[in-house]
Amino acid sequence: MLDDQQSGYYLQLNMGKRGVSVDMKDPRGKEFMRRLCDSADVFVENYRPGALEKLGLGYAELSRRNPGLVYCSISAYGHTGPDAHRAGFGLIAEAKSDACLDA
C-alpha cells in the first residue's frame, strides 16, 4: 500500500482516470446518471445482461434521452450462452484464459 487509502495495484489499474461513485439504486444517483448521459458521447458498461434495464438505465432509456449516445455493453461472459448470468471482470477473464492455455 502506498498509503492507507490506495494500493499500488489500484493506482496502476486506474492511472490517468477520473471517476465518481454513484449509488444507482438511489433515485438521486439514477437521476445523476441520466443527466450525465444526456450530454455524453459514449456510455460503456460492464454489468450482467439486463441489470441496467432493471434500473431504468438501459439502452432504450438512455438512447431515447440522447439519440446520439453510443452505448457499449460489455459483459464478462457475453449476452447469451450458459454463463451470461455470471458476473466477472478483466482479471477473471485473464485467469480463465490462462487456464484454457494450460489445458
Backbone atoms as SQL, in Angstrom:
CREATE TABLE atoms (id INTEGER PRIMARY KEY, chain TEXT, resi INTEGER, resn TEXT, atom TEXT, x REAL, y REAL, z REAL);
INSERT INTO atoms VALUES
  (1, 'A', 1, 'MET', 'N', 0.841, -1.177, 0.000),
  (2, 'A', 1, 'MET', 'CA', 0.000, 0.000, 0.000),
  (3, 'A', 1, 'MET', 'C', 0.892, 1.248, 0.000),
  (4, 'A', 2, 'LEU', 'N', 0.525, 2.206, -0.838),
  (5, 'A', 2, 'LEU', 'CA', 1.251, 3.464, -0.859),
  (6, 'A', 2, 'LEU', 'C', 0.830, 4.361, 0.301),
  (7, 'A', 3, 'ASP', 'N', -0.403, 4.245, 0.680),
  (8, 'A', 3, 'ASP', 'CA', -0.933, 4.929, 1.853),
  (9, 'A', 3, 'ASP', 'C', -2.069, 4.070, 2.379),
  (10, 'A', 4, 'ASP', 'N', -2.791, 4.554, 3.344),
  (11, 'A', 4, 'ASP', 'CA', -3.848, 3.719, 3.907),
  (12, 'A', 4, 'ASP', 'C', -5.154, 3.787, 3.121),
  (13, 'A', 5, 'GLN', 'N', -5.138, 4.440, 1.944),
  (14, 'A', 5, 'GLN', 'CA', -6.349, 4.575, 1.136),
  (15, 'A', 5, 'GLN', 'C', -6.262, 3.846, -0.212),
  (16, 'A', 6, 'GLN', 'N', -5.078, 3.837, -0.835),
  (17, 'A', 6, 'GLN', 'CA', -4.966, 3.270, -2.188),
  (18, 'A', 6, 'GLN', 'C', -3.707, 2.420, -2.310),
  (19, 'A', 7, 'SER', 'N', -3.850, 1.282, -2.947),
  (20, 'A', 7, 'SER', 'CA', -2.703, 0.414, -3.177),
  (21, 'A', 7, 'SER', 'C', -2.061, 0.755, -4.521),
  (22, 'A', 8, 'GLY', 'N', -0.844, 0.309, -4.709),
  (23, 'A', 8, 'GLY', 'CA', -0.170, 0.487, -5.991),
  (24, 'A', 8, 'GLY', 'C', -0.931, -0.207, -7.110),
  (25, 'A', 9, 'TYR', 'N', -1.512, -1.371, -6.808),
  (26, 'A', 9, 'TYR', 'CA', -2.295, -2.109, -7.799),
  (27, 'A', 9, 'TYR', 'C', -3.488, -1.279, -8.278),
  (28, 'A', 10, 'TYR', 'N', -4.206, -0.689, -7.326),
  (29, 'A', 10, 'TYR', 'CA', -5.347, 0.163, -7.672),
  (30, 'A', 10, 'TYR', 'C', -4.893, 1.335, -8.535),
  (31, 'A', 11, 'LEU', 'N', -3.806, 1.976, -8.138),
  (32, 'A', 11, 'LEU', 'CA', -3.306, 3.132, -8.888),
  (33, 'A', 11, 'LEU', 'C', -2.884, 2.736, -10.298),
  (34, 'A', 12, 'GLN', 'N', -2.281, 1.556, -10.446),
  (35, 'A', 12, 'GLN', 'CA', -1.884, 1.088, -11.780),
  (36, 'A', 12, 'GLN', 'C', -3.106, 0.880, -12.672),
  (37, 'A', 13, 'LEU', 'N', -4.132, 0.226, -12.157),
  (38, 'A', 13, 'LEU', 'CA', -5.326, -0.055, -12.960),
  (39, 'A', 13, 'LEU', 'C', -6.097, 1.207, -13.326),
  (40, 'A', 14, 'ASN', 'N', -5.943, 2.264, -12.537),
  (41, 'A', 14, 'ASN', 'CA', -6.731, 3.464, -12.738),
  (42, 'A', 14, 'ASN', 'C', -5.902, 4.684, -13.132),
  (43, 'A', 15, 'MET', 'N', -4.692, 4.452, -13.597),
  (44, 'A', 15, 'MET', 'CA', -3.796, 5.539, -13.974),
  (45, 'A', 15, 'MET', 'C', -4.431, 6.431, -15.045),
  (46, 'A', 16, 'GLY', 'N', -4.449, 7.723, -14.784),
  (47, 'A', 16, 'GLY', 'CA', -4.975, 8.684, -15.754),
  (48, 'A', 16, 'GLY', 'C', -6.495, 8.776, -15.797),
  (49, 'A', 17, 'LYS', 'N', -7.180, 8.025, -14.962),
  (50, 'A', 17, 'LYS', 'CA', -8.643, 8.037, -14.965),
  (51, 'A', 17, 'LYS', 'C', -9.173, 8.978, -13.891),
  (52, 'A', 18, 'ARG', 'N', -10.325, 9.512, -14.163),
  (53, 'A', 18, 'ARG', 'CA', -11.081, 10.243, -13.144),
  (54, 'A', 18, 'ARG', 'C', -12.377, 9.498, -12.962),
  (55, 'A', 19, 'GLY', 'N', -12.897, 9.495, -11.771),
  (56, 'A', 19, 'GLY', 'CA', -14.109, 8.727, -11.549),
  (57, 'A', 19, 'GLY', 'C', -14.988, 9.331, -10.479),
  (58, 'A', 20, 'VAL', 'N', -16.194, 8.801, -10.425),
  (59, 'A', 20, 'VAL', 'CA', -17.153, 9.191, -9.418),
  (60, 'A', 20, 'VAL', 'C', -17.923, 7.921, -9.028),
  (61, 'A', 21, 'SER', 'N', -18.243, 7.783, -7.774),
  (62, 'A', 21, 'SER', 'CA', -19.038, 6.648, -7.310),
  (63, 'A', 21, 'SER', 'C', -20.485, 7.089, -7.206),
  (64, 'A', 22, 'VAL', 'N', -21.369, 6.279, -7.750),
  (65, 'A', 22, 'VAL', 'CA', -22.794, 6.619, -7.779),
  (66, 'A', 22, 'VAL', 'C', -23.603, 5.406, -7.330),
  (67, 'A', 23, 'ASP', 'N', -24.506, 5.603, -6.400),
  (68, 'A', 23, 'ASP', 'CA', -25.443, 4.555, -5.988),
  (69, 'A', 23, 'ASP', 'C', -26.634, 4.642, -6.937),
  (70, 'A', 24, 'MET', 'N', -26.661, 3.782, -7.943),
  (71, 'A', 24, 'MET', 'CA', -27.715, 3.861, -8.958),
  (72, 'A', 24, 'MET', 'C', -29.031, 3.253, -8.495),
  (73, 'A', 25, 'LYS', 'N', -29.063, 2.707, -7.298),
  (74, 'A', 25, 'LYS', 'CA', -30.336, 2.255, -6.737),
  (75, 'A', 25, 'LYS', 'C', -31.025, 3.389, -5.984),
  (76, 'A', 26, 'ASP', 'N', -30.275, 4.427, -5.674),
  (77, 'A', 26, 'ASP', 'CA', -30.825, 5.622, -5.038),
  (78, 'A', 26, 'ASP', 'C', -31.401, 6.515, -6.146),
  (79, 'A', 27, 'PRO', 'N', -32.610, 7.011, -6.013),
  (80, 'A', 27, 'PRO', 'CA', -33.200, 7.855, -7.064),
  (81, 'A', 27, 'PRO', 'C', -32.319, 9.043, -7.458),
  (82, 'A', 28, 'ARG', 'N', -31.600, 9.617, -6.492),
  (83, 'A', 28, 'ARG', 'CA', -30.704, 10.741, -6.816),
  (84, 'A', 28, 'ARG', 'C', -29.543, 10.281, -7.682),
  (85, 'A', 29, 'GLY', 'N', -29.003, 9.109, -7.397),
  (86, 'A', 29, 'GLY', 'CA', -27.906, 8.567, -8.192),
  (87, 'A', 29, 'GLY', 'C', -28.354, 8.216, -9.596),
  (88, 'A', 30, 'LYS', 'N', -29.550, 7.633, -9.697),
  (89, 'A', 30, 'LYS', 'CA', -30.097, 7.279, -11.005),
  (90, 'A', 30, 'LYS', 'C', -30.315, 8.528, -11.862),
  (91, 'A', 31, 'GLU', 'N', -30.853, 9.564, -11.259),
  (92, 'A', 31, 'GLU', 'CA', -31.073, 10.811, -11.990),
  (93, 'A', 31, 'GLU', 'C', -29.747, 11.462, -12.383),
  (94, 'A', 32, 'PHE', 'N', -28.758, 11.380, -11.506),
  (95, 'A', 32, 'PHE', 'CA', -27.432, 11.894, -11.831),
  (96, 'A', 32, 'PHE', 'C', -26.879, 11.189, -13.071),
  (97, 'A', 33, 'MET', 'N', -26.999, 9.859, -13.124),
  (98, 'A', 33, 'MET', 'CA', -26.508, 9.099, -14.279),
  (99, 'A', 33, 'MET', 'C', -27.255, 9.483, -15.550),
  (100, 'A', 34, 'ARG', 'N', -28.558, 9.640, -15.451),
  (101, 'A', 34, 'ARG', 'CA', -29.345, 10.042, -16.626),
  (102, 'A', 34, 'ARG', 'C', -28.869, 11.401, -17.142),
  (103, 'A', 35, 'ARG', 'N', -28.693, 12.370, -16.242),
  (104, 'A', 35, 'ARG', 'CA', -28.243, 13.703, -16.661),
  (105, 'A', 35, 'ARG', 'C', -26.834, 13.647, -17.242),
  (106, 'A', 36, 'LEU', 'N', -25.987, 12.849, -16.652),
  (107, 'A', 36, 'LEU', 'CA', -24.620, 12.701, -17.160),
  (108, 'A', 36, 'LEU', 'C', -24.638, 12.127, -18.578),
  (109, 'A', 37, 'CYS', 'N', -25.484, 11.135, -18.802),
  (110, 'A', 37, 'CYS', 'CA', -25.576, 10.508, -20.125),
  (111, 'A', 37, 'CYS', 'C', -26.271, 11.403, -21.146),
  (112, 'A', 38, 'ASP', 'N', -27.072, 12.343, -20.685),
  (113, 'A', 38, 'ASP', 'CA', -27.738, 13.274, -21.610),
  (114, 'A', 38, 'ASP', 'C', -26.727, 14.066, -22.430),
  (115, 'A', 39, 'SER', 'N', -25.554, 14.324, -21.860),
  (116, 'A', 39, 'SER', 'CA', -24.552, 15.121, -22.563),
  (117, 'A', 39, 'SER', 'C', -23.325, 14.302, -22.962),
  (118, 'A', 40, 'ALA', 'N', -23.375, 12.998, -22.775),
  (119, 'A', 40, 'ALA', 'CA', -22.231, 12.137, -23.090),
  (120, 'A', 40, 'ALA', 'C', -22.248, 11.732, -24.566),
  (121, 'A', 41, 'ASP', 'N', -21.078, 11.431, -25.083),
  (122, 'A', 41, 'ASP', 'CA', -20.955, 10.868, -26.426),
  (123, 'A', 41, 'ASP', 'C', -20.988, 9.348, -26.381),
  (124, 'A', 42, 'VAL', 'N', -20.354, 8.775, -25.354),
  (125, 'A', 42, 'VAL', 'CA', -20.223, 7.315, -25.247),
  (126, 'A', 42, 'VAL', 'C', -20.518, 6.883, -23.816),
  (127, 'A', 43, 'PHE', 'N', -21.242, 5.783, -23.681),
  (128, 'A', 43, 'PHE', 'CA', -21.528, 5.166, -22.386),
  (129, 'A', 43, 'PHE', 'C', -21.037, 3.724, -22.466),
  (130, 'A', 44, 'VAL', 'N', -20.113, 3.339, -21.587),
  (131, 'A', 44, 'VAL', 'CA', -19.580, 1.973, -21.564),
  (132, 'A', 44, 'VAL', 'C', -19.935, 1.364, -20.220),
  (133, 'A', 45, 'GLU', 'N', -20.546, 0.174, -20.254),
  (134, 'A', 45, 'GLU', 'CA', -20.914, -0.504, -19.012),
  (135, 'A', 45, 'GLU', 'C', -20.539, -1.967, -19.093),
  (136, 'A', 46, 'ASN', 'N', -20.292, -2.567, -17.922),
  (137, 'A', 46, 'ASN', 'CA', -19.929, -3.985, -17.887),
  (138, 'A', 46, 'ASN', 'C', -20.719, -4.760, -16.838),
  (139, 'A', 47, 'TYR', 'N', -22.000, -4.447, -16.731),
  (140, 'A', 47, 'TYR', 'CA', -22.879, -5.171, -15.814),
  (141, 'A', 47, 'TYR', 'C', -23.352, -6.470, -16.461),
  (142, 'A', 48, 'ARG', 'N', -23.946, -7.319, -15.663),
  (143, 'A', 48, 'ARG', 'CA', -24.561, -8.523, -16.214),
  (144, 'A', 48, 'ARG', 'C', -25.694, -8.100, -17.144),
  (145, 'A', 49, 'PRO', 'N', -25.978, -8.893, -18.179),
  (146, 'A', 49, 'PRO', 'CA', -27.060, -8.542, -19.097),
  (147, 'A', 49, 'PRO', 'C', -28.376, -8.299, -18.357),
  (148, 'A', 50, 'GLY', 'N', -29.030, -7.181, -18.664),
  (149, 'A', 50, 'GLY', 'CA', -30.322, -6.846, -18.091),
  (150, 'A', 50, 'GLY', 'C', -30.263, -6.037, -16.802),
  (151, 'A', 51, 'ALA', 'N', -29.101, -5.941, -16.174),
  (152, 'A', 51, 'ALA', 'CA', -29.004, -5.252, -14.885),
  (153, 'A', 51, 'ALA', 'C', -29.364, -3.774, -14.993),
  (154, 'A', 52, 'LEU', 'N', -28.862, -3.087, -16.001),
  (155, 'A', 52, 'LEU', 'CA', -29.154, -1.660, -16.120),
  (156, 'A', 52, 'LEU', 'C', -30.578, -1.409, -16.602),
  (157, 'A', 53, 'GLU', 'N', -31.141, -2.325, -17.385),
  (158, 'A', 53, 'GLU', 'CA', -32.542, -2.179, -17.781),
  (159, 'A', 53, 'GLU', 'C', -33.435, -2.169, -16.545),
  (160, 'A', 54, 'LYS', 'N', -33.130, -3.034, -15.582),
  (161, 'A', 54, 'LYS', 'CA', -33.911, -3.090, -14.339),
  (162, 'A', 54, 'LYS', 'C', -33.842, -1.769, -13.574),
  (163, 'A', 55, 'LEU', 'N', -32.729, -1.050, -13.724),
  (164, 'A', 55, 'LEU', 'CA', -32.562, 0.229, -13.035),
  (165, 'A', 55, 'LEU', 'C', -33.068, 1.408, -13.855),
  (166, 'A', 56, 'GLY', 'N', -33.573, 1.153, -15.064),
  (167, 'A', 56, 'GLY', 'CA', -34.030, 2.232, -15.933),
  (168, 'A', 56, 'GLY', 'C', -32.887, 2.968, -16.609),
  (169, 'A', 57, 'LEU', 'N', -31.737, 2.303, -16.733),
  (170, 'A', 57, 'LEU', 'CA', -30.567, 2.910, -17.349),
  (171, 'A', 57, 'LEU', 'C', -30.046, 2.087, -18.525),
  (172, 'A', 58, 'GLY', 'N', -30.933, 1.320, -19.141),
  (173, 'A', 58, 'GLY', 'CA', -30.548, 0.509, -20.281),
  (174, 'A', 58, 'GLY', 'C', -30.495, 1.324, -21.571),
  (175, 'A', 59, 'TYR', 'N', -30.165, 0.649, -22.643),
  (176, 'A', 59, 'TYR', 'CA', -30.021, 1.313, -23.941),
  (177, 'A', 59, 'TYR', 'C', -31.286, 2.056, -24.354),
  (178, 'A', 60, 'ALA', 'N', -32.432, 1.424, -24.217),
  (179, 'A', 60, 'ALA', 'CA', -33.686, 2.047, -24.663),
  (180, 'A', 60, 'ALA', 'C', -33.924, 3.390, -23.968),
  (181, 'A', 61, 'GLU', 'N', -33.747, 3.425, -22.666),
  (182, 'A', 61, 'GLU', 'CA', -33.982, 4.653, -21.902),
  (183, 'A', 61, 'GLU', 'C', -32.952, 5.727, -22.223),
  (184, 'A', 62, 'LEU', 'N', -31.678, 5.366, -22.186),
  (185, 'A', 62, 'LEU', 'CA', -30.635, 6.375, -22.396),
  (186, 'A', 62, 'LEU', 'C', -30.593, 6.881, -23.828),
  (187, 'A', 63, 'SER', 'N', -30.833, 6.008, -24.805),
  (188, 'A', 63, 'SER', 'CA', -30.815, 6.468, -26.201),
  (189, 'A', 63, 'SER', 'C', -32.057, 7.295, -26.534),
  (190, 'A', 64, 'ARG', 'N', -33.158, 7.068, -25.821),
  (191, 'A', 64, 'ARG', 'CA', -34.346, 7.909, -26.004),
  (192, 'A', 64, 'ARG', 'C', -34.033, 9.333, -25.549),
  (193, 'A', 65, 'ARG', 'N', -33.322, 9.452, -24.455),
  (194, 'A', 65, 'ARG', 'CA', -32.957, 10.762, -23.916),
  (195, 'A', 65, 'ARG', 'C', -31.850, 11.432, -24.722),
  (196, 'A', 66, 'ASN', 'N', -30.925, 10.634, -25.261),
  (197, 'A', 66, 'ASN', 'CA', -29.785, 11.143, -26.026),
  (198, 'A', 66, 'ASN', 'C', -29.615, 10.265, -27.259),
  (199, 'A', 67, 'PRO', 'N', -30.297, 10.586, -28.356),
  (200, 'A', 67, 'PRO', 'CA', -30.264, 9.738, -29.552),
  (201, 'A', 67, 'PRO', 'C', -28.873, 9.550, -30.149),
  (202, 'A', 68, 'GLY', 'N', -27.942, 10.452, -29.893),
  (203, 'A', 68, 'GLY', 'CA', -26.595, 10.327, -30.440),
  (204, 'A', 68, 'GLY', 'C', -25.645, 9.520, -29.564),
  (205, 'A', 69, 'LEU', 'N', -26.127, 9.025, -28.433),
  (206, 'A', 69, 'LEU', 'CA', -25.279, 8.294, -27.491),
  (207, 'A', 69, 'LEU', 'C', -24.844, 6.953, -28.076),
  (208, 'A', 70, 'VAL', 'N', -23.561, 6.679, -28.017),
  (209, 'A', 70, 'VAL', 'CA', -23.037, 5.358, -28.364),
  (210, 'A', 70, 'VAL', 'C', -23.029, 4.556, -27.073),
  (211, 'A', 71, 'TYR', 'N', -23.790, 3.477, -27.025),
  (212, 'A', 71, 'TYR', 'CA', -23.975, 2.663, -25.817),
  (213, 'A', 71, 'TYR', 'C', -23.229, 1.355, -26.023),
  (214, 'A', 72, 'CYS', 'N', -22.202, 1.136, -25.251),
  (215, 'A', 72, 'CYS', 'CA', -21.374, -0.062, -25.378),
  (216, 'A', 72, 'CYS', 'C', -21.561, -0.929, -24.145),
  (217, 'A', 73, 'SER', 'N', -22.065, -2.120, -24.341),
  (218, 'A', 73, 'SER', 'CA', -22.336, -3.041, -23.241),
  (219, 'A', 73, 'SER', 'C', -21.406, -4.248, -23.360),
  (220, 'A', 74, 'ILE', 'N', -20.523, -4.402, -22.381),
  (221, 'A', 74, 'ILE', 'CA', -19.536, -5.478, -22.405),
  (222, 'A', 74, 'ILE', 'C', -19.718, -6.303, -21.135),
  (223, 'A', 75, 'SER', 'N', -20.201, -7.511, -21.270),
  (224, 'A', 75, 'SER', 'CA', -20.340, -8.351, -20.085),
  (225, 'A', 75, 'SER', 'C', -19.252, -9.414, -20.092),
  (226, 'A', 76, 'ALA', 'N', -18.957, -9.924, -18.929),
  (227, 'A', 76, 'ALA', 'CA', -17.838, -10.849, -18.767),
  (228, 'A', 76, 'ALA', 'C', -17.975, -12.103, -19.621),
  (229, 'A', 77, 'TYR', 'N', -19.177, -12.627, -19.727),
  (230, 'A', 77, 'TYR', 'CA', -19.379, -13.897, -20.414),
  (231, 'A', 77, 'TYR', 'C', -20.319, -13.771, -21.613),
  (232, 'A', 78, 'GLY', 'N', -20.482, -12.554, -22.124),
  (233, 'A', 78, 'GLY', 'CA', -21.367, -12.341, -23.264),
  (234, 'A', 78, 'GLY', 'C', -22.804, -12.116, -22.830),
  (235, 'A', 79, 'HIS', 'N', -23.656, -11.860, -23.796),
  (236, 'A', 79, 'HIS', 'CA', -25.065, -11.574, -23.502),
  (237, 'A', 79, 'HIS', 'C', -25.962, -12.781, -23.704),
  (238, 'A', 80, 'THR', 'N', -25.407, -13.839, -24.255),
  (239, 'A', 80, 'THR', 'CA', -26.153, -15.088, -24.431),
  (240, 'A', 80, 'THR', 'C', -25.233, -16.234, -24.018),
  (241, 'A', 81, 'GLY', 'N', -25.776, -17.392, -23.907),
  (242, 'A', 81, 'GLY', 'CA', -24.962, -18.551, -23.571),
  (243, 'A', 81, 'GLY', 'C', -25.108, -18.959, -22.118),
  (244, 'A', 82, 'PRO', 'N', -24.510, -20.082, -21.777),
  (245, 'A', 82, 'PRO', 'CA', -24.731, -20.667, -20.448),
  (246, 'A', 82, 'PRO', 'C', -24.179, -19.853, -19.285),
  (247, 'A', 83, 'ASP', 'N', -23.170, -19.034, -19.506),
  (248, 'A', 83, 'ASP', 'CA', -22.580, -18.268, -18.413),
  (249, 'A', 83, 'ASP', 'C', -22.940, -16.790, -18.449),
  (250, 'A', 84, 'ALA', 'N', -23.864, -16.383, -19.296),
  (251, 'A', 84, 'ALA', 'CA', -24.205, -14.963, -19.454),
  (252, 'A', 84, 'ALA', 'C', -24.638, -14.317, -18.140),
  (253, 'A', 85, 'HIS', 'N', -25.233, -15.081, -17.253),
  (254, 'A', 85, 'HIS', 'CA', -25.729, -14.546, -15.981),
  (255, 'A', 85, 'HIS', 'C', -24.617, -14.323, -14.956),
  (256, 'A', 86, 'ARG', 'N', -23.422, -14.829, -15.229),
  (257, 'A', 86, 'ARG', 'CA', -22.323, -14.749, -14.258),
  (258, 'A', 86, 'ARG', 'C', -21.650, -13.389, -14.291),
  (259, 'A', 87, 'ALA', 'N', -21.269, -12.908, -13.117),
  (260, 'A', 87, 'ALA', 'CA', -20.522, -11.654, -13.020),
  (261, 'A', 87, 'ALA', 'C', -19.049, -11.927, -13.258),
  (262, 'A', 88, 'GLY', 'N', -18.337, -10.928, -13.693),
  (263, 'A', 88, 'GLY', 'CA', -16.908, -11.071, -13.900),
  (264, 'A', 88, 'GLY', 'C', -16.286, -9.763, -14.312),
  (265, 'A', 89, 'PHE', 'N', -14.974, -9.734, -14.375),
  (266, 'A', 89, 'PHE', 'CA', -14.241, -8.548, -14.792),
  (267, 'A', 89, 'PHE', 'C', -12.917, -9.002, -15.395),
  (268, 'A', 90, 'GLY', 'N', -12.098, -8.062, -15.808),
  (269, 'A', 90, 'GLY', 'CA', -10.888, -8.354, -16.561),
  (270, 'A', 90, 'GLY', 'C', -9.982, -9.408, -15.978),
  (271, 'A', 91, 'LEU', 'N', -9.730, -9.331, -14.683),
  (272, 'A', 91, 'LEU', 'CA', -8.808, -10.292, -14.084),
  (273, 'A', 91, 'LEU', 'C', -9.363, -11.715, -14.109),
  (274, 'A', 92, 'ILE', 'N', -10.678, -11.858, -14.006),
  (275, 'A', 92, 'ILE', 'CA', -11.277, -13.185, -14.106),
  (276, 'A', 92, 'ILE', 'C', -11.097, -13.709, -15.531),
  (277, 'A', 93, 'ALA', 'N', -11.296, -12.852, -16.521),
  (278, 'A', 93, 'ALA', 'CA', -11.103, -13.262, -17.904),
  (279, 'A', 93, 'ALA', 'C', -9.658, -13.689, -18.141),
  (280, 'A', 94, 'GLU', 'N', -8.729, -12.949, -17.588),
  (281, 'A', 94, 'GLU', 'CA', -7.319, -13.320, -17.729),
  (282, 'A', 94, 'GLU', 'C', -7.048, -14.677, -17.086),
  (283, 'A', 95, 'ALA', 'N', -7.579, -14.895, -15.904),
  (284, 'A', 95, 'ALA', 'CA', -7.365, -16.161, -15.213),
  (285, 'A', 95, 'ALA', 'C', -7.974, -17.318, -15.992),
  (286, 'A', 96, 'LYS', 'N', -9.180, -17.125, -16.512),
  (287, 'A', 96, 'LYS', 'CA', -9.827, -18.200, -17.268),
  (288, 'A', 96, 'LYS', 'C', -9.091, -18.462, -18.578),
  (289, 'A', 97, 'SER', 'N', -8.576, -17.420, -19.217),
  (290, 'A', 97, 'SER', 'CA', -7.869, -17.640, -20.472),
  (291, 'A', 97, 'SER', 'C', -6.547, -18.348, -20.237),
  (292, 'A', 98, 'ASP', 'N', -5.866, -18.070, -19.115),
  (293, 'A', 98, 'ASP', 'CA', -4.647, -18.778, -18.773),
  (294, 'A', 98, 'ASP', 'C', -4.949, -20.250, -18.514),
  (295, 'A', 99, 'ALA', 'N', -6.076, -20.527, -17.859),
  (296, 'A', 99, 'ALA', 'CA', -6.451, -21.902, -17.570),
  (297, 'A', 99, 'ALA', 'C', -6.712, -22.649, -18.869),
  (298, 'A', 100, 'CYS', 'N', -7.275, -21.971, -19.862),
  (299, 'A', 100, 'CYS', 'CA', -7.533, -22.619, -21.142),
  (300, 'A', 100, 'CYS', 'C', -6.231, -22.949, -21.858),
  (301, 'A', 101, 'LEU', 'N', -5.224, -22.104, -21.700),
  (302, 'A', 101, 'LEU', 'CA', -3.946, -22.346, -22.351),
  (303, 'A', 101, 'LEU', 'C', -3.231, -23.540, -21.745),
  (304, 'A', 102, 'ASP', 'N', -3.460, -23.775, -20.455),
  (305, 'A', 102, 'ASP', 'CA', -2.794, -24.884, -19.778),
  (306, 'A', 102, 'ASP', 'C', -3.433, -26.234, -20.098),
  (307, 'A', 103, 'ALA', 'N', -4.641, -26.220, -20.593),
  (308, 'A', 103, 'ALA', 'CA', -5.361, -27.470, -20.837),
  (309, 'A', 103, 'ALA', 'C', -4.837, -28.214, -22.043);
